[in-house]
Amino acid sequence: MRVGILTSGGDGPGLNAVIRAAVLTGMVHHGLEFVGIRDGYRGLVDGDVRVLNRSSVRGISRIGGTILGTSRTNPYEGPNGGPDKIRETLDRLGIDAVMALGGEGTLAAANRLANDGLQVIGVPKTIDNDLDATDYTFGFDTAVQIATDAGDRLRTTGDSHMRCMVLEVMGRHVGWIALHTGIATGAHVTLIPEQPRSIEWICDYVQSVYDRRRAPLVVVSEGFKLEGMDEAHSHKGLDAFNRPRLGGIGELLAPMIEERTGIESRSTVLGHIQRGGAPSGADRVLATRFGLAAVDAIIDEAWGSMVALRGTDIVRVPMADALGDLKRVPEHRYREAEILFG
């Protein structure tokens, strides 16, 4: 059997570890052949592939990004798109099955292709940790670690100048990165999309911290909305899926805090720094386990399924279970963090 592996959508630390684990276990223990499909679904549509063997995956688990490249191509668009054309391309290349690594958009396309009769297995990837049907996704731990390091550094410079430091992290419409970063850094206020708050509420915490001769640290998710805001702050246009590019809420909050409290305030937007660099040890391990489990799913011909983490076990779930709704931060998790605010 010949398997094509693709990575689609936003990159994330751990993708290469999945590729390495799948190729090594598939070749050594199951006699599979592998090709890498370049640039996500673009390569699937255009038939752009490269051979993957033991040599080509040697040592890549510690490398961030993806050796295959990625894109946000819709496999159902264009003259070579759609299940019939893709099936012809796969037959021409001798590819029997596809392993699709990606987030909600990638898995939605993979699920659709599986429903149209293609032999597809899904592997969940998102630094935002917002996919339903899996407890955690690889890339999340690395993003939190990078944000935590940034928060720790901001606290030292904030303490030196007695400034309020506002740290904006990724997450789109869920607050998992912000929540974990806030707890890890001991942030005085953590703001997430699931819990809108007023500027007065925020400033009360900031002022109380400052009054104790501490420099306030505010961690805010890019999708956070102040009470009264209909949509998350966006001034960067639309992405390839016509979704607003979020970012900038921290730069909006810092001057508002300074105006209301008189406390000098600065904002830092981490942005794509959270996606880059070497994956953490935890992400390398989870990604490797996903790669091993995905090969087992291919051997068992469990088409249309996705590997997932439940507790400490790797399981299979229908790809459809990961779609339709985001995995949001439940209120009780936010209340746990809120106990330590101020």
Steps between C-alpha positions, in 0.01 A plus 500: 500500500621851417397780737505871430551737795395864486512790745241770440391828654712684756826334595561383855783351705485121485395444138840360409490261796175352365656457155811334645305257719262404221774437245725303734232273643322463168812400308667283764201319650238500223689522171325820395639755256460873559498818298471851633236714334644849462322810630189335638198452279670694219737207455212254517317683224808558283666164565812662645673243721840394630619162622518454876741241639710443810767738378259784429341489848820452699516744792199710397293455819693783666441741211205741499274570205451232235749356252212450255382860491141606552225710345133581543392357164145369470522156332154544353592811303689545174513296178674208671293509819216278615495132591499362146799702382690433824429128470647507149808678631545252785462206261760651267744539791419157644382647830253275682425709810548852631596609850383860552659703781326822594238694688128548454516616139736222399295233674174634357643457148643158592164388637327616183749311284450187714124531459559519125677165507868589539711309752593774748615501865518819710756622755394806705737797519439845646692715744165644613386164648150579371414171327217299647541123546858518627616615843817662368669562167874518441631853456297632793758419766775671299288810446426523872867455587605778261230730637599415857861587431389832349276571799783429744723742312232768491456471876866583565498810280159598636626470857800716416285789373176435692312473174190302411601244237235361266592173325285398204505134399338298222192280522246655264160439659610281791711590801704188577841655427415811701358299790803274535745786444325711761518224759861414417623861519291598801324767295293745699221496239432249221250589229348237267236505224258287700479758780441863386590758764471877535799732494403614848517142629848462351621833636382416852735202507784697341463781753484267800822329389675831444388626838688207658815620324485225240518537124178357348518234228192456281483197266240536226392266223481654153128413483404670827210747482431780742139513616303677231724386212308299239809348337859428597741780412641473148673751276703270274243399240386146419687170474473242221171372646353854517532502878618819674870494590490558872761690696554836660268485800802540729600820323144620549489414871835645611418867428152455646652367823751784512234764436273372777761416765790730420731195507749491216402201287664311214372224272684211335343288226671161464326400178669231292794469738275250680490277191872495426807327630563156643206313654501429872573152627133444578397597147765273346367207702132567423571555130702179485219303663252651252724397209524143626124479557423647157699223332307241702176662378618470141593134546151441645344699212315724745432759232332821611635468852734727694746417774436682828619527858256395773658523842836337437374260231512543123164404348320525167196716445303593188645816346149644507516500882774763489297735281203727543586659835814629665628363830462807718631569850225395743401755762626293793852498353495879475372528857798296619736756349291796611549407866863607460436830316616827652 
